[in-house]
Amino acid sequence: MISHRWLERIRQSDDENYDLFVRKWLTDVEKNLAKPSIFILNGWQAWISQNQWYADAQKESVNIFAYDSRGQGDSPKHGRMDTLQNAIDAQHIIGNEINRIDNLTKEQGKERPNRILHGNCLGTMTIASLFAGDFDLANQTNGVILLSPVSSFSLPKKLKLTYFLPIWLANFAFKYLAGPIMNSIAPGDGGEISRNSAMDRLKRIDLAAASRQVRDIFWKEDVSKLWKTIDKPALLYVGKHDPLVRFEDSFDPYANLKYPVWIDLHADNHFLLEENVEKVSGLNAEFSLDPWAFYDKYKDENPVFK
C-alpha cells in the first residue's frame, strides 16, 4: 500500500508543467510501432545526447526513448530530487508516451509490443520506487533492464558532509579537488577514460541542482526493501572492474529481486555498454521480445559472488 506521504507527493505533481522536460525518441518509433520499446532512465548528471549511439546500435530491433530528468541536462532544475520525485516524473513522462504509442498501435490494428524500462545506476533506484509505489507505469511495462543497480550510495561520512558545502565553496572544490579525487577513485592508465568522462560531466552540470540531488539521494536514500516489489523479469548488467560503481553494490538488488538475470560485462572502465555494444544489443533484443522466455533461458547462469 502506498503511504499517505507518497500519495500527497503524487497529488501535488499534477500541478507540474511536464512540457518543460526535454524528451526524445532516439529511433523512428512511429514507422516501427511493432518493435519493442526501451525507455531509458539515466544515471546522475547524464542526458539524452549520451544515449544516441546506444539507440543507433539497436534501431533494427528496438525503439529507444530517453529524457533529461529533473536537475539534469535542459530539464527543470527546481523541486525535490529524490527517487520518489524521479518516479513521479517518470510516470508523467514515460507513462504518457507509452499511452500515446499504445493508442497509435491499436489504431493501426497492430499487436502491442513489449515496453521495457532501462535504468542506469541512479535510474535503477527510480525503477524500484515505481514498482514499490504501484505506479501505473510499473504495470505498463513487461520487464526491466538494470545497469549497475544500487540500493544506496554507502559513501564515507566525511565525503557525504561535502554535500552541504555552499555553492561558492563547491565551485572551489570542483576546480581544485575534483581532479585529485577522480585520480584516487579511478587510478592509473586503466581509469583514464572513466576519469575523463566524469570530469567532462562535472564541467557541464548545474552545481546548485546537482548539490540538491546528491543531498536528497546520495546522503540518505536506500531502496533495499523495494526490489522485491518488481514482479517482472530483471536483466542486470554489472562490471567487476567498474571504478565508479562498485561490483558489490549490485549484490543486494540481485539478491532481493524476484526474477533476476545477472550478466557480467567485461570492461576496464565505467563504460560497460560501450565496451560490449554487440553483446548488449543482442541481449536487449532477445529480452525485449520476450522477457519471460529470456528469464527461463538464463536464470541458472547467475553469479558466484567472489
N, C-alpha and C positions, 0 to 999 in steps of 0.2 A: 504494500500500500504506500502511496506517495505521501510524504509528510506535509503538514499544513504549511511549513516554511517553503517547501518546493512548490506547492500549489500556488502560493501567493506570488512567488517569483515568476512562475509561468504566466499567471494572470496579468502581471504588470508588463510582460513583454508584448502584449497586444498593442501597446502604445508606441512601440519601436517602429521606425521607418526602415524596413529592411531593403528598400530600394537603394539605400546608400551603400550596401555591401557589394563589393566587387566580386562577380562570379562569372564563370565561363565554361561552356562546353569546349573541350580541347580536341574533340573529334566531331564529325558531322552527324550528330545523332538523328536529326530528322530525316536523313537519307538512309539511315541504318537502324530503324526502330526495332528490328527483330533481334539485334545483338544485345547481349547482357550489358549492363551499365555499372561502372565503378565510380563511386563518389568519394573523393579524397578529402580527409580532414587532416590538414597539415600539422607539422610539429611547431615548436616555438620559433617565432620570427621566420617563418617560411611563407612563400606566396606563390600565386598562380604561375608566374613565369618559370619557376623552377620545376613545374610539372609537365611542361610541354613536350620535352624529349621523351618522357615516360609514356605519354599518350601516343606520340608518333610511333614508338616501338610496338604498340599493341593495337593500333587502329584497325587492323584487319580482323581482329577477334572480339574486341570490346569497345564500348563507348566510355569516355572518361570525362568527368565533371569535377571542377575544383573551384574553391573560392578563397578570398582573403578573409580570415577570421578576425574577430574583434581585436583591435590593437595591433594588427599586422598589415603590411602592405598598404593599400589605399582604402581600406575599410575604416569605419568609425573607431575613434580612439577613446571614447567615453564609456562609462558604465562599469559594472562588475566584470571581472575577467577570470572567474574561477571555472571549474569544469561544469558546474550546473548551468552557468550562463552560456558556456560554449555549446552545451547540449540543447538549450533553448534556441540558440541561434541556428544550430544545425537543423532543428525541427522546422523552423520557418523557411530556411533557405533550401536545404536539400529536400525536405518533405514536400514543399510546394512544387519543386521541379519534378519530383517523381510523379506527383498527381498530374502535372501538365503532360508529361510524355506518356503516362499511362492512358490518358484520355485520347491523345493522338493515335496511340497504338490501337486502341479499341475502335476509334473512328475508321481506321484503315482495315479493320477486320483481321488484325494480326494477333497472334498469341503473345501474351505478356511475357517478356524475358526476365531473367533474374536481375535483381538490384542488390549490389554489394557495397557495403561501407568499408573504406580503406583508411585506417588510422595510422598516422606516423608518429611514434613516440608520444608526445603530449596528446596528440589526437586520439590515441588509444584510450586514454582516460576519459575523453569525451564520449566515446562509444560505450564504455562501461556505464557511464551516467545515463545515457539514452535508454539502455535496457533496464537499469535499476529503477528509473523513473517511469517505466512503461509508456514511453513516448510513442506516438503513432509511428514515427519514423522507424523505431525498432521493429514494429510489426510489418512495415512496408518492405523490409529488406530480407534477403534469403540467406545471407552469410556475411562474415566479417573477415577482413584481412588486417592483421596487426603487425606493423613493422616496428621492431624494438619496443614491445609493450612494457610499460612500467606501472607499478601500483602507487609508488611515491618516489620523491627525489630525496633519498636519505643522504643529504649532504652534511658536512661538519657544521656545527652550530656557529662557529666563528665565520664561516663563509656565508651562512644564512643571514647573519647580522648585517652584512653589506647590502642586503635588500632594502634596508631602511635609510641608506645614505641619501642626503639631499641631492637634487639633480646636479647642482654645480660640482659637488664632490664626486658624484658618479661619473660625470664627464672627465674629471681629472683622473679618476681611477681607470677609466677606459683608455685614456690617452697614454698613461704611463705604466699601468699594471696589467692590462688585458694580454699584451704580448707575452710577458713572462709567465702569466698564469696558464695560457694556452700551451706554452712550451712544456710546462710541467704535466699538463693533462695528456697531451699527445706529443711526446718527445721523439727526437731522432728523425731520420730520413723517412721512416715509415709513417710518421704522423704529419708530414709536411702538408699533404693535400687536405687533411682534416683541419689543420691549423689555419691554412689559408682560407678555406671555405668559412670557418667560424668567424674569422676576422672580417671577411667581406660582409658577412651577415650583420655583424655588430656595427659596421660602419653605416648600414642602411636603416637601422632601427630608430624608432622614436623612443628615446630613453625614458621619458615620463610614462608612456604607455607600457613599455617593457618592464619598468620597475613595479608598476601596479600588478602586472600579470605574474611576475615571479613571487611577489608577496602573497597573492591570492592562491597560487598553485604550488610553487616550489617550496614555500615555507611550511605549509600545513596539510595539503591535500593528500589523501590516502584512499584509494579505491579498491583496496584488497578484498573487501567484503562484497563488492559489486560484480566481480567477474562471474560469479555463479548464476547471475540473472540472465546471462547471454545464452539463450536456448537455441542458438543456430551454430552450424559448423564455423570454426575459427581457424584460419590459416595464419600461423605465426612465422615471421621471418626474423631470424636472430643471427648475429655475428659474434664469434668468440673473441675477435681481435678489434672490435669497435672501441676506439679510445674515448668516445664521448658518452655512449650509453653502455653501461657495463653488462656483460653477458648474464651475470647472475641476477640482474634486475628483472629479467623476464621469467625467472623460475616461478615466482608467485602467481603471475597471471596464468601460466601454463597449468600449474597445479590446481587452480580453482575454476578453470573453465570446464564446462561440461563436455564439449566436443572439440578438443584442440588437435591440430596437426602442427608439429614443430618441424620447421625446415631450417637447417643450418646453412647459412650462406658464407662462403669464404671471401674475406676482403681484409686487407691490412689497414684499412682506414674506415671512416664513418659511412662511406658510400656503398652500402650493401646492394642497393638496387642497381646503381650504375655499373658496378663490377660484375654483376650477374644478370645482365639485362635479358639475355636469351633464355636462361633458365627460369627467371621470374615471369617473363612474358608467357612462356608455355604453361607454367603452373597457374598463373592468374586466369588464362583462357579456360583451362580444364576446370578449375574451381568455380569460376563464374557460370559455366554452362550447367553444372550440376553439383552444388556444394555437398550434398549428402553422399553422392556416389564417390566424390573425392575423399570425403572423410572415411568412408568404408575402405577405400583402397589404401590410404596412407596412415590410418590411425595406429597401426602397430609399429611404424617406423619412427618412433619418438625417442627423445634424447636420454642419454645416461649423463647425469649431472656430475661432472668431474672437474 
